[in-house]
């Protein structure tokens, strides 16, 4: 996340808000390392849900 902040002004908060737009709960931000997102799916997440999350992250990256 930090390189995006330096090169184009996109912060971890911007990415977390965009994940909400895709229907996902915003991940933990800046813990334990400032300027990062902590993604930790649980065992109850289906493969389909994980694939949708990955697709959302790829789309967000393409938007940047």
Secondary structure, 3 states (H helix, E strand, C coil): CHHHHHHHCCCHHHHHHHHHHCCCCCCEECCCCCCCEECCCCCCCCHHHHHHHHHHHHHHHHHC
